[in-house]
Amino acid sequence: YQLPIDDGNPDEVIVTDGNGDLSYRPVDQLGAASFLHYGYNPNFTNSSTEVTTVNGTKNDYGYVMPLSGVVTHITVQFEHNCNNTDNYTLTATLRKNNLNVASGSVSFDATAGQNNRDQSLVHTLTTPVSFVPYDRLTVFVNFDKTGITGHDVAILVRIVTTV
């Protein structure tokens, strides 16, 4: 690595382009990754169920974003119980200002012994969802058919913001 000749400006940091070239960038242009935490303990079935924020907010209120950024991933962990043998899909849908903007899903086969157990999904958004201050982010979950009940849902929504 070759250090830049100049000293940079106040509130700048040294960054690399991945090829060994170093330069200065203002710290407020760097992305900071964080997570929004959602959870839901009561049972849910095949109707769309809003997952609450950490402080229990519902009614499409979700998190009010204080600054701009993008959502890059949705991670879901949940438990389920089913008494029959069938294939099921759980879908987690991200809403921005009460409009569906992204979703991820996981399918599993209850006939293969995947009933009454934990499941999870990690979904990378192919196109990150952008947000600006005062946008509301909420998450809903549902199963694609009846005959199954889910509970103990934990969701992490990965966001990247400028600092």
DSSP file with accessible surface (Angstrom, degrees, kcal/mol):
  #  RESIDUE AA STRUCTURE BP1 BP2  ACC     N-H-->O    O-->H-N    N-H-->O    O-->H-N    TCO  KAPPA ALPHA  PHI   PSI    X-CA   Y-CA   Z-CA
    1    1 A Y              0   0  213      0, 0.0     2,-0.5     0, 0.0    20,-0.1   0.000 360.0 360.0 360.0 140.0    0.0    0.0    0.0
    2    2 A Q  B     -a   21   0A 157     18,-0.7    20,-0.6    20,-0.0     3,-0.1  -0.955 360.0-132.6-113.1 119.0    1.2    3.5   -0.8
    3    3 A L        -     0   0  120     -2,-0.5    20,-0.0     1,-0.1    18,-0.0  -0.422  33.0 -98.5 -67.4 144.0   -0.1    6.2    1.5
    4    4 A P        -     0   0   28      0, 0.0    -1,-0.1     0, 0.0    19,-0.1  -0.296  25.4-130.0 -59.4 150.1   -1.5    9.3   -0.2
    5    5 A I  S    S+     0   0  170     -3,-0.1    -2,-0.1     2,-0.0     2,-0.0   0.909  87.3  66.2 -70.1 -42.7    1.0   12.2   -0.4
    6    6 A D  S    S-     0   0  100      1,-0.1     0, 0.0    -3,-0.0     0, 0.0  -0.241  84.3-124.8 -78.4 169.6   -1.4   14.8    1.0
    7    7 A D        -     0   0  150      1,-0.3    -1,-0.1    17,-0.0    -2,-0.0   0.456  43.1-134.7 -92.7  -4.7   -2.7   14.8    4.6
    8    8 A G        -     0   0   19     16,-0.1    -1,-0.3     3,-0.0     3,-0.1  -0.235  27.9 -72.5  77.3-171.8   -6.4   14.9    3.7
    9    9 A N    >   -     0   0  110      1,-0.1     3,-1.2     4,-0.1    16,-0.1  -0.758  57.8 -72.9-118.2 165.8   -9.0   17.1    5.3
   10   10 A P  T 3  S+     0   0  115      0, 0.0    -1,-0.1     0, 0.0     3,-0.1  -0.260 118.1  20.2 -57.3 144.3  -10.7   17.1    8.8
   11   11 A D  T 3  S+     0   0  133      1,-0.2    16,-2.7    15,-0.1    17,-0.3   0.740  97.1 123.7  64.9  27.8  -13.2   14.3    9.2
   12   12 A E  E <   -B   26   0B  50     -3,-1.2     2,-0.3    14,-0.3    -1,-0.2  -0.868  42.1-161.8-112.5 152.6  -11.8   12.2    6.4
   13   13 A V  E     -B   25   0B  54     12,-2.6    12,-2.2    -2,-0.3     2,-0.4  -0.892  27.2-102.0-127.3 160.1  -10.5    8.6    6.7
   14   14 A I  E     -B   24   0B  76     -2,-0.3     2,-0.3    10,-0.2    10,-0.2  -0.682  43.0-179.8 -83.8 132.6   -8.2    6.5    4.5
   15   15 A V  E     -B   23   0B  31      8,-2.9     8,-2.0    -2,-0.4     2,-0.3  -0.891  17.8-138.1-127.5 159.7  -10.1    4.0    2.3
   16   16 A T  E     -B   22   0B  70     -2,-0.3     6,-0.2     6,-0.2    -2,-0.0  -0.887  10.2-144.0-116.3 152.1   -9.0    1.4   -0.2
   17   17 A D        -     0   0   88      4,-1.6     5,-0.1    -2,-0.3    -1,-0.1   0.356  55.4-101.9 -91.7   4.5  -10.5    0.6   -3.6
   18   18 A G  S    S+     0   0   64      3,-0.3     4,-0.1     1,-0.0    -2,-0.0   0.340 113.3  79.6  92.2  -9.0   -9.7   -3.1   -3.1
   19   19 A N  S    S-     0   0  135      2,-0.2     3,-0.1     0, 0.0    -3,-0.0   0.204 117.0 -93.4-112.3  11.2   -6.7   -2.9   -5.4
   20   20 A G  S    S+     0   0   22      1,-0.3   -18,-0.7   -19,-0.0     2,-0.5   0.418  84.5 132.3  93.0  -3.0   -4.3   -1.4   -2.9
   21   21 A D  B     -a    2   0A 101    -20,-0.1    -4,-1.6   -18,-0.0     2,-0.3  -0.746  41.0-158.2 -85.8 126.7   -4.9    2.2   -4.0
   22   22 A L  E     +B   16   0B  37    -20,-0.6     2,-0.3    -2,-0.5    -6,-0.2  -0.806  20.3 155.1-107.5 145.8   -5.6    4.4   -0.9
   23   23 A S  E     -B   15   0B  59     -8,-2.0    -8,-2.9    -2,-0.3     2,-0.4  -0.930  39.8 -96.3-153.3 175.5   -7.4    7.7   -0.8
   24   24 A Y  E     +B   14   0B  60     -2,-0.3   -10,-0.2   -10,-0.2   -16,-0.1  -0.809  34.6 177.9-101.5 142.6   -9.3    9.9    1.6
   25   25 A R  E     -B   13   0B 100    -12,-2.2   -12,-2.6    -2,-0.4     5,-0.1  -0.995  37.8-101.0-137.9 146.1  -13.1   10.0    1.9
   26   26 A P  E >   -B   12   0B  39      0, 0.0     3,-2.0     0, 0.0   -14,-0.3  -0.371  31.3-127.7 -62.4 138.3  -15.3   12.0    4.3
   27   27 A V  G >  S+     0   0   62    -16,-2.7     3,-1.6     1,-0.3   136,-0.4   0.828 106.0  65.5 -61.3 -28.1  -16.5    9.8    7.1
   28   28 A D  G 3  S+     0   0   98    -17,-0.3    -1,-0.3     1,-0.3   135,-0.1   0.596  94.4  60.6 -74.9  -3.3  -20.1   10.7    6.4
   29   29 A Q  G <  S+     0   0  100     -3,-2.0     2,-0.3   133,-0.1    -1,-0.3   0.484  84.8  97.1 -96.4  -2.7  -19.9    9.0    3.0
   30   30 A L  S <  S-     0   0   48     -3,-1.6   133,-1.0    -4,-0.3     2,-0.3  -0.621  76.3-120.3 -87.4 145.6  -19.1    5.6    4.6
   31   31 A G  E     -C  162   0C  56     -2,-0.3     2,-0.5   131,-0.2   131,-0.2  -0.615  18.9-158.1 -85.6 141.6  -21.8    3.0    5.1
   32   32 A A  E     -C  161   0C  33    129,-3.3   129,-2.3    -2,-0.3     2,-0.3  -0.980  12.4-142.6-119.4 122.0  -22.7    1.7    8.6
   33   33 A A  E     +C  160   0C  57     -2,-0.5     2,-0.3   127,-0.2   127,-0.2  -0.615  30.9 155.0 -85.3 143.3  -24.5   -1.6    8.8
   34   34 A S  E     -C  159   0C  61    125,-2.6   125,-2.6    -2,-0.3     2,-0.4  -0.903  31.3-121.2-152.2 177.3  -27.1   -2.2   11.4
   35   35 A F  E     -C  158   0C  82     -2,-0.3     2,-0.5   123,-0.2   123,-0.2  -0.988   4.9-144.5-131.9 141.8  -30.2   -4.4   12.0
   36   36 A L  E     -C  157   0C  17    121,-2.5   121,-2.3    -2,-0.4     2,-0.5  -0.903  27.4-142.3 -96.5 132.5  -33.8   -3.7   12.8
   37   37 A H  E     +C  156   0C  98     -2,-0.5    17,-0.8   119,-0.2     2,-0.3  -0.845  23.5 173.8-103.9 130.0  -35.2   -6.3   15.2
   38   38 A Y  E     +CD 155  53C   9    117,-2.7   117,-2.8    -2,-0.5     2,-0.3  -0.943   2.6 174.7-128.3 153.1  -38.7   -7.7   14.9
   39   39 A G  E     -CD 154  52C  25     13,-2.5    13,-1.3    -2,-0.3     2,-0.3  -0.996  14.9-170.4-156.3 157.5  -40.4  -10.5   16.8
   40   40 A Y  E     +C  153   0C  40    113,-2.2   113,-3.1    -2,-0.3     4,-0.1  -0.916   6.4 175.0-153.1 120.9  -43.8  -12.2   17.2
   41   41 A N        +     0   0  110     -2,-0.3   111,-0.8   111,-0.2    -1,-0.1   0.824  54.2  85.1 -99.4 -38.3  -44.6  -14.7   19.9
   42   42 A P  S    S-     0   0   75      0, 0.0   111,-0.2     0, 0.0   110,-0.1  -0.176  90.4 -87.9 -62.1 163.2  -48.4  -15.5   19.5
   43   43 A N        -     0   0  107    108,-0.1     2,-0.3   109,-0.1   108,-0.2  -0.349  44.4-172.6 -68.2 147.3  -49.4  -18.2   17.0
   44   44 A F  B     -E  150   0C   5    106,-2.2   106,-2.8    -3,-0.1     2,-0.1  -0.972   4.4-175.0-137.4 154.7  -50.1  -17.2   13.3
   45   45 A T        -     0   0   58     -2,-0.3    98,-1.1   104,-0.2     4,-0.1   0.041  58.9 -40.9-119.8-129.3  -51.5  -19.2   10.5
   46   46 A N  S    S+     0   0   63     96,-0.2     2,-0.3     2,-0.1   100,-0.1   0.246 103.7  96.4 -96.6  16.1  -52.0  -18.5    6.8
   47   47 A S  S    S-     0   0   69     98,-0.1     2,-0.3     1,-0.0    -2,-0.2  -0.787  90.7 -94.1 -99.0 151.1  -53.1  -14.9    7.2
   48   48 A S        -     0   0   62     -2,-0.3     2,-0.5    94,-0.1    94,-0.2  -0.432  47.2-167.0 -66.8 123.0  -50.7  -12.1    6.8
   49   49 A T  E     -H  141   0D  15     92,-2.8    92,-2.4    -2,-0.3     2,-0.3  -0.957  17.6-129.6-119.3 127.4  -49.4  -11.2   10.3
   50   50 A E  E     -H  140   0D  15     -2,-0.5     2,-0.5    90,-0.2    90,-0.3  -0.557  19.7-138.2 -74.9 134.0  -47.5   -8.1   11.2
   51   51 A V  E     -H  139   0D   1     88,-3.2    88,-0.6    -2,-0.3   -11,-0.2  -0.807  24.7-124.3 -93.0 131.6  -44.3   -8.8   13.1
   52   52 A T  E     -D   39   0C  30    -13,-1.3   -13,-2.5    -2,-0.5     6,-0.2  -0.316  15.7-116.5 -79.1 157.5  -43.8   -6.3   16.0
   53   53 A T  E >   -D   38   0C   3      4,-1.2     3,-2.1   -15,-0.2   -15,-0.2  -0.260  44.0 -89.2 -77.5 174.7  -40.8   -4.1   16.6
   54   54 A V  T 3  S+     0   0  108    -17,-0.8   -16,-0.1     1,-0.3    -1,-0.1   0.875 130.8  48.8 -56.7 -36.4  -38.7   -4.5   19.7
   55   55 A N  T 3  S-     0   0  125      1,-0.0    -1,-0.3     2,-0.0    -3,-0.0   0.368 123.6-103.8 -88.6   8.3  -40.9   -2.0   21.6
   56   56 A G    <   +     0   0   45     -3,-2.1    -2,-0.1     1,-0.2     2,-0.1   0.598  60.7 164.9  88.4  12.5  -44.1   -3.8   20.4
   57   57 A T        +     0   0   30      5,-0.1    -4,-1.2     4,-0.1    -1,-0.2  -0.399   5.5 154.0 -68.3 136.2  -45.2   -1.3   17.7
   58   58 A K    >   +     0   0   74     -6,-0.2     3,-0.9     1,-0.1     4,-0.1  -0.552  32.0  88.3-135.8-155.8  -47.9   -2.6   15.3
   59   59 A N  T 3  S-     0   0  146      1,-0.2    -1,-0.1    -2,-0.2    -2,-0.0   0.895 120.6 -60.7  59.0  46.2  -50.6   -1.2   13.0
   60   60 A D  T 3  S+     0   0   43     -3,-0.1    -1,-0.2     1,-0.1    38,-0.1   0.691 114.1 115.6  59.4  19.9  -48.3   -0.7   10.1
   61   61 A Y    <   +     0   0  131     -3,-0.9    76,-0.2     1,-0.1    -2,-0.1   0.900  35.7 150.1 -85.4 -43.7  -46.2    1.7   12.2
   62   62 A G        -     0   0    5     74,-0.1     2,-0.5    -4,-0.1    76,-0.2  -0.088  62.7 -21.1  51.9-143.7  -43.0   -0.4   12.3
   63   63 A Y  E     -I  137   0D  51     74,-2.4    74,-2.3    -6,-0.0     2,-0.7  -0.865  57.5-142.6 -99.8 131.3  -39.8    1.6   12.5
   64   64 A V  E     -I  136   0D  58     -2,-0.5    72,-0.2    72,-0.2    71,-0.1  -0.837  27.8-129.4 -89.6 118.6  -39.7    5.2   11.5
   65   65 A M        -     0   0    7     70,-2.9    69,-3.2    -2,-0.7    70,-0.2  -0.514  15.5-160.5 -76.5 131.8  -36.4    5.7    9.9
   66   66 A P  S    S+     0   0  103      0, 0.0     2,-0.3     0, 0.0    -1,-0.1   0.599  72.8  10.5 -86.1 -11.6  -34.3    8.7   11.2
   67   67 A L  S    S-     0   0   68     65,-0.2     2,-0.1    68,-0.1    68,-0.1  -0.907  88.6 -76.8-154.0 178.7  -32.0    8.9    8.1
   68   68 A S        +     0   0   51     -2,-0.3    94,-0.9    64,-0.1     2,-0.3  -0.467  60.5 113.0 -85.5 157.6  -31.5    7.5    4.6
   69   69 A G  E     -GF 131 161C  14     62,-2.0    62,-2.5    92,-0.2     2,-0.3  -0.976  51.2 -90.1 172.6-163.5  -30.1    4.1    3.7
   70   70 A V  E     -GF 130 160C  46     90,-2.3    90,-2.6    -2,-0.3     2,-0.5  -0.972  20.0-129.2-137.4 151.7  -30.9    0.8    2.1
   71   71 A V  E     +GF 129 159C   0     58,-2.7    58,-1.6    -2,-0.3    88,-0.2  -0.886  29.2 169.9 -96.5 129.9  -32.2   -2.6    3.2
   72   72 A T  E     +     0   0C  18     86,-2.6    53,-2.3    -2,-0.5     2,-0.3   0.695  56.2  20.2-113.5 -27.8  -30.0   -5.4    2.0
   73   73 A H  E     -GF 124 158C  50     85,-1.0    85,-2.1    51,-0.2     2,-0.4  -0.991  49.1-155.8-145.1 152.4  -31.1   -8.7    3.8
   74   74 A I  E     -GF 123 157C   0     49,-2.5    49,-3.2    -2,-0.3     2,-0.4  -0.999  16.1-172.3-126.5 125.1  -34.0  -10.2    5.6
   75   75 A T  E     -GF 122 156C  44     81,-2.8    81,-2.4    -2,-0.4     2,-0.4  -0.980   5.1-175.2-119.8 130.6  -33.3  -13.0    8.1
   76   76 A V  E     -GF 121 155C   0     45,-2.7    45,-2.4    -2,-0.4     2,-0.4  -0.983  11.9-178.1-130.0 135.8  -36.1  -15.0    9.7
   77   77 A Q  E     +GF 120 154C 104     77,-2.5    77,-2.8    -2,-0.4     2,-0.3  -0.996  20.6 156.5-126.1 137.0  -36.2  -17.7   12.4
   78   78 A F  E     -G  119   0C   0     41,-2.4    41,-2.8    -2,-0.4     2,-0.3  -0.988  33.6-132.5-154.3 160.2  -39.5  -19.3   13.4
   79   79 A E  E     -GF 118 151C  62     72,-2.6    72,-2.4    -2,-0.3     2,-0.3  -0.847  27.1-173.7-109.9 153.0  -41.0  -22.4   15.0
   80   80 A H  E     -GF 117 150C   0     37,-1.4    37,-0.6    -2,-0.3     2,-0.4  -0.985  16.4-156.5-146.5 158.6  -44.0  -24.2   13.5
   81   81 A N  E     + F   0 149C  70     68,-2.7    68,-2.6    -2,-0.3     2,-0.3  -0.999  16.0 171.0-133.2 133.8  -46.4  -27.1   14.3
   82   82 A C  E     - F   0 148C   3     -2,-0.4    66,-0.2    66,-0.2    -2,-0.0  -0.993  22.5-162.3-143.9 142.7  -48.4  -29.0   11.7
   83   83 A N  S    S+     0   0  165     64,-0.6     2,-0.2    -2,-0.3    65,-0.1   0.486  74.8  56.2-100.0  -9.3  -50.5  -32.2   12.1
   84   84 A N  S    S-     0   0   70     63,-0.6     2,-0.6     2,-0.0    -2,-0.0  -0.671  85.6-107.7-116.5 176.6  -50.7  -33.2    8.5
   85   85 A T        +     0   0   99     -2,-0.2     2,-0.3    26,-0.1    24,-0.0  -0.915  61.4 118.4-109.8 116.4  -48.1  -33.9    5.8
   86   86 A D        -     0   0   56     -2,-0.6    24,-3.2    61,-0.1     2,-0.4  -0.957  62.7 -92.9-161.2 171.5  -47.8  -31.3    3.2
   87   87 A N  E     -J  109   0D  86     -2,-0.3     2,-0.3    22,-0.2    22,-0.2  -0.847  44.1-174.7 -96.6 137.5  -45.4  -28.8    1.6
   88   88 A Y  E     -J  108   0D   0     20,-2.6    20,-2.5    -2,-0.4     2,-0.4  -0.930  16.3-155.6-132.2 156.2  -45.5  -25.3    3.0
   89   89 A T  E     -J  107   0D  28     -2,-0.3    55,-1.6    18,-0.2     2,-0.5  -0.998   5.2-157.5-132.6 128.7  -43.9  -21.9    2.3
   90   90 A L  E     -JK 106 143D   1     16,-2.6    16,-2.1    -2,-0.4     2,-0.4  -0.911  13.6-164.1-101.2 131.9  -43.4  -19.1    4.8
   91   91 A T  E     -JK 105 142D  34     51,-2.7    51,-1.6    -2,-0.5     2,-0.5  -0.968   9.2-161.1-118.5 131.9  -43.0  -15.7    3.3
   92   92 A A  E     -JK 104 141D   0     12,-3.0    12,-2.2    -2,-0.4     2,-0.5  -0.966  14.7-163.0-108.4 124.7  -41.6  -12.6    5.0
   93   93 A T  E     -JK 103 140D  18     47,-3.2    47,-2.4    -2,-0.5     2,-0.5  -0.943   9.6-147.1-115.8 127.5  -42.6   -9.4    3.3
   94   94 A L  E     -JK 102 139D   0      8,-3.0     7,-2.8    -2,-0.5     8,-1.4  -0.784  17.1-163.9 -89.8 129.6  -40.9   -6.0    3.9
   95   95 A R  E     -JK 100 138D  47     43,-3.1    43,-2.3    -2,-0.5     2,-0.5  -0.951   9.4-162.2-115.5 138.1  -43.3   -3.0    3.6
   96   96 A K  E >  S-JK  99 137D  49      3,-2.5     3,-1.4    -2,-0.4    41,-0.2  -0.988  84.7 -13.2-117.0 120.2  -42.2    0.6    3.2
   97   97 A N  T 3  S-     0   0   58     39,-2.8    -1,-0.2    -2,-0.5    40,-0.1   0.896 131.2 -55.4  53.2  40.6  -44.9    3.1    4.1
   98   98 A N  T 3  S+     0   0   65     38,-0.4     2,-0.4     1,-0.2    -1,-0.3   0.640 114.7 115.1  68.4  20.2  -47.4    0.2    4.0
   99   99 A L  E <  S-J   96   0D 122     -3,-1.4    -3,-2.5     0, 0.0     2,-0.3  -0.967  73.4-113.2-117.2 134.4  -46.5   -0.9    0.5
  100  100 A N  E     +J   95   0D 105     -2,-0.4    -5,-0.2    -5,-0.2     3,-0.1  -0.483  44.8 160.7 -64.3 125.2  -44.9   -4.3   -0.2
  101  101 A V  E     +     0   0D  57     -7,-2.8     2,-0.3     1,-0.4    -6,-0.2   0.560  60.0   1.3-122.9 -17.9  -41.3   -3.6   -1.5
  102  102 A A  E     -J   94   0D  20     -8,-1.4    -8,-3.0     2,-0.0    -1,-0.4  -0.974  57.2-174.4-164.8 156.0  -39.5   -7.0   -1.0
  103  103 A S  E     -J   93   0D  60     -2,-0.3     2,-0.3   -10,-0.3   -10,-0.2  -0.991   7.4-164.9-154.9 156.7  -40.0  -10.5    0.2
  104  104 A G  E     -J   92   0D   3    -12,-2.2   -12,-3.0    -2,-0.3     2,-0.3  -0.964  13.9-169.1-136.6 154.0  -38.2  -13.7    1.0
  105  105 A S  E     -J   91   0D  69     -2,-0.3     2,-0.4   -14,-0.2   -14,-0.2  -0.966  14.4-155.8-145.2 159.8  -39.5  -17.2    1.5
  106  106 A V  E     -J   90   0D  27    -16,-2.1   -16,-2.6    -2,-0.3     2,-0.3  -0.998  12.6-156.8-135.6 134.9  -38.6  -20.7    2.6
  107  107 A S  E     +J   89   0D  80     -2,-0.4     2,-0.3   -18,-0.2   -18,-0.2  -0.870  14.4 175.0-110.7 147.6  -40.3  -23.9    1.6
  108  108 A F  E     -J   88   0D   8    -20,-2.5   -20,-2.6    -2,-0.3     2,-0.6  -0.985  27.7-125.0-151.1 158.5  -40.3  -27.1    3.6
  109  109 A D  E > > -J   87   0D  48     -2,-0.3     3,-1.2   -22,-0.2     5,-1.1  -0.912   8.8-166.4-112.8 111.3  -41.8  -30.6    3.4
  110  110 A A  G > 5S+     0   0    3    -24,-3.2     3,-1.2    -2,-0.6     5,-0.4   0.752  89.9  64.8 -68.0 -21.5  -43.7  -31.8    6.4
  111  111 A T  G 3 5S+     0   0   80    -25,-0.4    -1,-0.3     1,-0.3   -24,-0.1   0.721  95.1  59.8 -72.2 -18.5  -43.7  -35.3    4.9
  112  112 A A  G < 5S-     0   0   67     -3,-1.2    -1,-0.3     1,-0.0    -2,-0.1   0.101 129.4 -91.7 -96.8  22.6  -40.0  -35.4    5.2
  113  113 A G  T < 5S+     0   0   49     -3,-1.2    -3,-0.2     1,-0.1    -2,-0.1   0.690  91.6 125.9  80.6  17.3  -40.0  -34.9    9.0
  114  114 A Q      < +     0   0   55     -5,-1.1     3,-0.3     3,-0.0     2,-0.3   0.079  41.4 110.7 -96.5  24.7  -39.8  -31.2    8.9
  115  115 A N  S    S+     0   0   53     -5,-0.4   -34,-0.1     1,-0.2     3,-0.1  -0.667  73.2  17.2 -96.4 154.6  -42.9  -30.7   11.0
  116  116 A N  S    S+     0   0   83     -2,-0.3     2,-0.3     1,-0.2    -1,-0.2   0.929 104.7  95.6  55.6  55.8  -42.9  -29.3   14.6
  117  117 A R  E    S-G   80   0C 115    -37,-0.6   -37,-1.4    -3,-0.3     2,-0.2  -0.935  77.7 -72.4-156.5-179.7  -39.4  -27.8   14.5
  118  118 A D  E     -G   79   0C  80     -2,-0.3     2,-0.3   -39,-0.2   -39,-0.2  -0.542  42.4-179.2 -82.3 147.5  -37.4  -24.7   13.9
  119  119 A Q  E     -G   78   0C  25    -41,-2.8   -41,-2.4    -2,-0.2     2,-0.3  -0.938   1.2-175.5-137.2 162.3  -36.9  -23.2   10.4
  120  120 A S  E     -G   77   0C  75     -2,-0.3     2,-0.3   -43,-0.2   -43,-0.2  -0.982   8.6-164.4-153.7 162.4  -35.0  -20.2    9.1
  121  121 A L  E     -G   76   0C  12    -45,-2.4   -45,-2.7    -2,-0.3     2,-0.4  -0.987   7.4-161.0-146.6 147.6  -34.3  -18.2    6.0
  122  122 A V  E     -G   75   0C 101     -2,-0.3     2,-0.5   -47,-0.2   -47,-0.2  -0.989  16.7-170.7-126.5 120.3  -31.8  -15.7    5.0
  123  123 A H  E     -G   74   0C  57    -49,-3.2   -49,-2.5    -2,-0.4     2,-0.6  -0.962  10.4-157.2-119.2 121.4  -32.8  -13.6    2.0
  124  124 A T  E     -G   73   0C  79     -2,-0.5     2,-0.4   -51,-0.2   -51,-0.2  -0.864  24.3-126.7 -93.6 124.0  -30.5  -11.2    0.2
  125  125 A L  E     -     0   0C  11    -53,-2.3   -21,-0.1    -2,-0.6   -23,-0.0  -0.570   9.3-151.9 -71.3 123.6  -32.3   -8.5   -1.7
  126  126 A T  E    S+     0   0C 139     -2,-0.4    -1,-0.2     1,-0.3   -54,-0.0   0.866  94.7  30.8 -65.5 -34.5  -31.1   -8.6   -5.3
  127  127 A T  E    S-     0   0C 111     -3,-0.1    -1,-0.3   -56,-0.0   -56,-0.1  -0.969  97.7-127.7-120.4 109.7  -32.0   -4.9   -5.5
  128  128 A P  E     -     0   0C  64      0, 0.0     2,-0.6     0, 0.0   -56,-0.2  -0.255  21.4-121.4 -55.6 145.4  -31.6   -3.2   -2.1
  129  129 A V  E     -G   71   0C  15    -58,-1.6   -58,-2.7    -4,-0.0     2,-0.2  -0.820  27.3-146.5 -91.4 121.5  -34.7   -1.2   -0.9
  130  130 A S  E     -G   70   0C  72     -2,-0.6     2,-0.3   -60,-0.2   -60,-0.3  -0.542  17.3-176.4 -88.0 153.7  -33.9    2.4   -0.3
  131  131 A F  E     -G   69   0C   3    -62,-2.5   -62,-2.0    -2,-0.2     3,-0.1  -0.963  10.3-155.1-143.4 159.5  -35.5    4.6    2.4
  132  132 A V    >   -     0   0   77     -2,-0.3     3,-2.1   -64,-0.2   -67,-0.2  -0.809  48.0 -58.6-127.3 168.8  -35.3    8.2    3.5
  133  133 A P  T 3  S+     0   0   50      0, 0.0    -1,-0.1     0, 0.0     3,-0.1  -0.211 122.6  19.6 -53.0 138.0  -36.1    9.9    6.8
  134  134 A Y  T 3  S+     0   0  190    -69,-3.2     2,-0.2     1,-0.3   -66,-0.0   0.339  86.6 134.5  80.0  -0.7  -39.6    9.3    8.1
  135  135 A D    <   -     0   0   21     -3,-2.1   -70,-2.9   -70,-0.2     2,-0.5  -0.528  52.1-133.4 -67.8 146.8  -40.2    6.2    5.9
  136  136 A R  E     -I   64   0D  71    -72,-0.2   -39,-2.8    -2,-0.2     2,-0.5  -0.908  15.9-160.9-106.9 128.6  -41.8    3.4    7.9
  137  137 A L  E     +IK  63  96D   0    -74,-2.3   -74,-2.4    -2,-0.5     2,-0.3  -0.941  17.7 165.7-111.2 124.1  -40.5   -0.1    7.6
  138  138 A T  E     - K   0  95D   1    -43,-2.3   -43,-3.1    -2,-0.5     2,-0.4  -0.890  22.3-144.2-129.5 162.4  -42.7   -3.1    8.7
  139  139 A V  E     -HK  51  94D   0    -88,-0.6   -88,-3.2    -2,-0.3     2,-0.3  -0.994  11.2-170.3-131.1 136.6  -42.5   -6.8    8.2
  140  140 A F  E     -HK  50  93D  16    -47,-2.4   -47,-3.2    -2,-0.4     2,-0.3  -0.925   4.1-163.9-121.8 148.5  -45.3   -9.3    7.7
  141  141 A V  E     +HK  49  92D   0    -92,-2.4   -92,-2.8    -2,-0.3     2,-0.3  -0.946  14.3 159.7-127.2 151.6  -45.2  -13.1    7.7
  142  142 A N  E     - K   0  91D  40    -51,-1.6   -51,-2.7    -2,-0.3     2,-0.3  -0.966  33.7-121.1-163.0 157.2  -47.6  -15.7    6.5
  143  143 A F  E     - K   0  90D   1    -98,-1.1   -53,-0.2    -2,-0.3   -98,-0.1  -0.708  26.9-125.9 -93.4 155.4  -47.9  -19.4    5.4
  144  144 A D  S    S+     0   0   78    -55,-1.6     2,-0.3    -2,-0.3   -54,-0.1   0.592  85.6  10.9 -80.7 -10.1  -49.1  -20.2    1.9
  145  145 A K  S    S-     0   0   68    -56,-0.2     3,-0.3   -98,-0.0    -2,-0.1  -0.968  81.8 -91.0-157.1 171.1  -51.9  -22.6    3.1
  146  146 A T  S    S+     0   0   94     -2,-0.3     3,-0.1     1,-0.2    -2,-0.0  -0.252  86.1  71.2 -81.1 172.5  -53.8  -23.8    6.2
  147  147 A G  S    S+     0   0   36      1,-0.3   -64,-0.6    -2,-0.0   -63,-0.6   0.484  86.0  80.5  99.4   4.7  -52.8  -26.8    8.4
  148  148 A I  E     - F   0  82C   3     -3,-0.3     2,-0.4   -66,-0.2    -1,-0.3  -0.991  56.4-159.3-143.3 146.8  -49.8  -25.2   10.0
  149  149 A T  E     - F   0  81C  42    -68,-2.6   -68,-2.7    -2,-0.3     2,-0.3  -0.997   9.1-161.2-128.3 133.5  -49.2  -22.8   12.8
  150  150 A G  E     +EF  44  80C   0   -106,-2.8  -106,-2.2    -2,-0.4     2,-0.3  -0.761  16.2 159.7-110.2 157.7  -46.1  -20.7   13.4
  151  151 A H  E     + F   0  79C  24    -72,-2.4   -72,-2.6    -2,-0.3  -110,-0.2  -0.964  47.3  48.7-161.6 174.0  -44.8  -19.0   16.5
  152  152 A D  E     -     0   0C  62   -111,-0.8     2,-0.4    -2,-0.3  -111,-0.2   0.936  68.3-177.7  51.3  55.9  -41.7  -17.5   18.1
  153  153 A V  E     -C   40   0C   5   -113,-3.1  -113,-2.2  -111,-0.2     2,-0.4  -0.691  11.6-176.3 -87.4 132.8  -40.7  -15.5   15.1
  154  154 A A  E     -CF  39  77C  49    -77,-2.8   -77,-2.5    -2,-0.4     2,-0.4  -0.999   5.8-175.9-128.4 127.8  -37.5  -13.5   15.2
  155  155 A I  E     -CF  38  76C   2   -117,-2.8  -117,-2.7    -2,-0.4     2,-0.4  -0.983  12.9-167.0-128.8 137.0  -36.6  -11.3   12.2
  156  156 A L  E     -CF  37  75C  60    -81,-2.4   -81,-2.8    -2,-0.4     2,-0.6  -0.990   5.9-163.2-118.2 128.0  -33.5   -9.2   11.5
  157  157 A V  E     -CF  36  74C   0   -121,-2.3  -121,-2.5    -2,-0.4     2,-0.5  -0.966  16.7-142.2-110.4 115.6  -33.6   -6.7    8.7
  158  158 A R  E     -CF  35  73C  76    -85,-2.1   -86,-2.6    -2,-0.6   -85,-1.0  -0.690  23.5-178.5 -83.5 126.1  -30.1   -5.6    7.7
  159  159 A I  E     -CF  34  71C   9   -125,-2.6  -125,-2.6    -2,-0.5     2,-0.4  -0.886  18.4-153.6-121.8 152.7  -29.8   -1.9    6.8
  160  160 A V  E     +CF  33  70C  38    -90,-2.6   -90,-2.3    -2,-0.3     2,-0.3  -0.998  23.2 172.8-124.3 125.5  -26.9    0.2    5.6
  161  161 A T  E     -CF  32  69C  19   -129,-2.3  -129,-3.3    -2,-0.4     2,-0.3  -0.837  34.9-106.5-125.4 164.4  -27.0    3.9    6.4
  162  162 A T  E      C   31   0C  77    -94,-0.9  -131,-0.2    -2,-0.3  -133,-0.1  -0.654 360.0 360.0 -87.3 148.8  -24.6    6.8    6.0
  163  163 A V              0   0   94   -133,-1.0  -133,-0.2  -136,-0.4    -1,-0.0  -0.756 360.0 360.0-112.6 360.0  -23.2    8.0    9.3
